[in-house]
Amino acid sequence: MTAITHAPWLKAAETQKLIAALEVARAGGSRFVGGCVRNTLMGRAVDDIDVATQLTPDEVIAVCKAANFAAHPTGIEHGTVTVVVNHKPFEVTTLRRDVSTDGRRATVAFTESWEEDAERRDFRMNALYADATGAVHDPTGGGLDDVRKGRVIFIGDAHTRIREDYLRILRFFRFNAWYARGPLDPTGLSACADLVAGLDTLSVERVWKEVKKMLAAPDPRASWEAMKAIEARARALPELSNEARLDALCTLEVDLMLNVDPMTRVAAALPDQESAKALARRLKLSNEERDRLVAALGDDGKITSYMSLREMRRAIYKLGNEAFGDRVKLAWAAAGDKAQQWRALVVHGQMWTPPKLPLSGDEVMAAGVPAGPKVGLVLREVEDWWIDADFPDDKLSVIERLKAVAQGMA
C-alpha cells in the first residue's frame, strides 16, 4: 500500500498529538485528507492540514477539551472545527454527504462512510486519505493514478460535480494549472463548457480568489487558453483582455525562472488603468489590490532596458519598489525580448531601498522660512535637487542647499 510516513508534517509533534487524541476517541475513525496528502505524494509543499473524521463536531470538541487543545467551530454547519495544537491550526471535519445543492452551497448530512465523503469532493486527486500510520486510502479508485500521471479528473459524473458548485469550473482550470502534466481532461473540459453559464451565479469574491490562485501557478498558460476556448474568461473576467502581454510575461517567467506574482500577471492581462478600476469595482478588490494594479499600469515615466542606475533609482523613488517591479516586468513582456538588462532592473528594484530626504519642516523654518505654504515649496525644491544629485547621503550638503533655496525665496 502507498504510504506517506516520511512526511515532515505527519511526524510533527502537533500532528501526532491531534491524531492520537482523535484515535483514542475512535480507533481508525480519523484520516488526513486532501491537499496535504496530494501534495506530499507529488513532492509539493504542504501549507494546510485537513482531517476527516467519523466523530461528530460535538465529539471533536469534547476530545479537544480533554486534551487541552483550542477548538473553534468555524464551519459547524458543515461539520468543521478548527483545532489549534501548540499554535498550529488544523481543520477537522466530520464525514459528510450532500443532501441538496444549488450550485453555490450545499446542505449536508453527517455520515460514517469514507466512500460517501469522497464522492462529494471535486477531483479524484483531492479525495485521497491517509490514516494515522501514513497509509494512503483511495476510495474513488483513481486518485493515486491521477497523482502519478498529473491528471485532474472529476469524481464520478463531471456535470453532477459542477452542478453541486459552479466554482468547480474555475477550480478545474486552477488545479490543471498547478498539477497537470499533460492536456486537460476532455470529459471535464466538455462538462465545464456545457455548464459555463453557471459562472454567472457565483459571488465575485469567490471568482477573484480562484483567479489569483490560478495565476499564481508556475505556468497557467494552458489553463488560461482553455478558459478562453469555452468562453469562461469572457464570462468571468472580461476585463483581462490583453492576452499577448500576459502570455509574454508567463513565457519570460517560465523560461528564465523568474519569481511569480499573480498580481503582476493580472496587471499584464489588463489593457489600461480604466480596465483595472473596472475590474476592481466589479470583483470587489481591496483598495490595496486596486491601487497596485492602477500603479502598475501607469504611463508616467518610461521604463526601458537601457536605463542607467541613476534613472532606475529615480524611478524607484517616485514609484516605489513594488510598482517599479511591476512596470519593469510589463515593459519587458511588451518588448518581446529576453535581454539580461531587464533582469538587472528587476533585481535592482528588489534590492535598492529608496532613502528618506534628510530634511524636516522644522529645519526649513529654522533656516528662516516662515511657517505656511513656503515650507512645502522649499522642501520640494530641495528634494528635487537631492534626487537630481542621486540621493547623496550628506546632511551638510542638504543643509547648504536649503540655505541657498531659502535665501532665493526671501
FENGIFEN-V44819 format. One record per residue. N is the residue number from 1. RES is the residue in one small letter. PHI is phi as a letter, one per 20 degrees, with the letter a starting at -180 (* if undefined). Layout:
{{N RES PHI} {N RES PHI}}
This chain:
{{1 m *} {2 t f} {3 a b} {4 i c} {5 t f} {6 h e} {7 a f} {8 p g} {9 w f} {10 l f} {11 k e} {12 a f} {13 a g} {14 e f} {15 t f} {16 q f} {17 k f} {18 l f} {19 i f} {20 a f} {21 a f} {22 l f} {23 e f} {24 v f} {25 a f} {26 r b} {27 a f} {28 g m} {29 g e} {30 s c} {31 r b} {32 f f} {33 v b} {34 g n} {35 g g} {36 c f} {37 v f} {38 r g} {39 n f} {40 t f} {41 l f} {42 m e} {43 g m} {44 r d} {45 a f} {46 v d} {47 d e} {48 d d} {49 i d} {50 d d} {51 v c} {52 a d} {53 t b} {54 q e} {55 l f} {56 t f} {57 p g} {58 d f} {59 e f} {60 v f} {61 i f} {62 a f} {63 v f} {64 c f} {65 k f} {66 a f} {67 a e} {68 n m} {69 f e} {70 a f} {71 a c} {72 h c} {73 p f} {74 t f} {75 g b} {76 i f} {77 e f} {78 h d} {79 g n} {80 t d} {81 v c} {82 t e} {83 v d} {84 v d} {85 v d} {86 n l} {87 h m} {88 k d} {89 p e} {90 f c} {91 e e} {92 v d} {93 t c} {94 t f} {95 l g} {96 r c} {97 r c} {98 d f} {99 v e} {100 s b} {101 t b} {102 d c} {103 g n} {104 r c} {105 r b} {106 a c} {107 t e} {108 v d} {109 a c} {110 f f} {111 t b} {112 e d} {113 s e} {114 w f} {115 e f} {116 e f} {117 d f} {118 a f} {119 e f} {120 r e} {121 r e} {122 d e} {123 f d} {124 r f} {125 m f} {126 n e} {127 a d} {128 l d} {129 y c} {130 a c} {131 d e} {132 a g} {133 t e} {134 g n} {135 a f} {136 v e} {137 h d} {138 d c} {139 p f} {140 t e} {141 g m} {142 g c} {143 g f} {144 l f} {145 d f} {146 d f} {147 v f} {148 r f} {149 k e} {150 g m} {151 r c} {152 v d} {153 i c} {154 f f} {155 i f} {156 g m} {157 d e} {158 a f} {159 h f} {160 t f} {161 r f} {162 i f} {163 r f} {164 e f} {165 d a} {166 y f} {167 l f} {168 r f} {169 i f} {170 l f} {171 r f} {172 f g} {173 f f} {174 r f} {175 f f} {176 n f} {177 a f} {178 w e} {179 y c} {180 a f} {181 r d} {182 g a} {183 p f} {184 l f} {185 d g} {186 p f} {187 t f} {188 g f} {189 l f} {190 s f} {191 a f} {192 c f} {193 a f} {194 d f} {195 l d} {196 v f} {197 a f} {198 g f} {199 l f} {200 d f} {201 t e} {202 l f} {203 s f} {204 v f} {205 e f} {206 r f} {207 v f} {208 w f} {209 k f} {210 e f} {211 v f} {212 k f} {213 k f} {214 m f} {215 l f} {216 a e} {217 a f} {218 p g} {219 d b} {220 p e} {221 r f} {222 a f} {223 s f} {224 w f} {225 e f} {226 a f} {227 m f} {228 k f} {229 a f} {230 i d} {231 e m} {232 a f} {233 r f} {234 a f} {235 r f} {236 a e} {237 l b} {238 p f} {239 e f} {240 l e} {241 s d} {242 n e} {243 e f} {244 a f} {245 r f} {246 l f} {247 d f} {248 a f} {249 l f} {250 c f} {251 t f} {252 l f} {253 e f} {254 v f} {255 d f} {256 l d} {257 m l} {258 l e} {259 n f} {260 v d} {261 d c} {262 p f} {263 m f} {264 t f} {265 r f} {266 v f} {267 a f} {268 a f} {269 a e} {270 l e} {271 p f} {272 d a} {273 q f} {274 e f} {275 s f} {276 a f} {277 k f} {278 a f} {279 l f} {280 a f} {281 r f} {282 r f} {283 l e} {284 k l} {285 l f} {286 s f} {287 n g} {288 e f} {289 e f} {290 r g} {291 d f} {292 r f} {293 l f} {294 v f} {295 a f} {296 a f} {297 l e} {298 g f} {299 d d} {300 d e} {301 g o} {302 k e} {303 i d} {304 t c} {305 s f} {306 y d} {307 m f} {308 s f} {309 l g} {310 r f} {311 e f} {312 m f} {313 r f} {314 r f} {315 a f} {316 i f} {317 y f} {318 k f} {319 l e} {320 g n} {321 n f} {322 e f} {323 a f} {324 f f} {325 g f} {326 d f} {327 r f} {328 v f} {329 k f} {330 l f} {331 a f} {332 w f} {333 a f} {334 a f} {335 a f} {336 g m} {337 d c} {338 k d} {339 a g} {340 q f} {341 q g} {342 w f} {343 r f} {344 a f} {345 l f} {346 v f} {347 v f} {348 h f} {349 g f} {350 q e} {351 m e} {352 w e} {353 t e} {354 p g} {355 p f} {356 k d} {357 l g} {358 p e} {359 l b} {360 s d} {361 g f} {362 d f} {363 e f} {364 v f} {365 m f} {366 a f} {367 a e} {368 g o} {369 v e} {370 p f} {371 a g} {372 g p} {373 p g} {374 k f} {375 v f} {376 g f} {377 l f} {378 v f} {379 l g} {380 r f} {381 e f} {382 v f} {383 e f} {384 d g} {385 w f} {386 w f} {387 i f} {388 d f} {389 a e} {390 d m} {391 f l} {392 p f} {393 d e} {394 d b} {395 k g} {396 l f} {397 s f} {398 v f} {399 i f} {400 e f} {401 r f} {402 l g} {403 k g} {404 a f} {405 v f} {406 a f} {407 q f} {408 g f} {409 m e} {410 a f}}
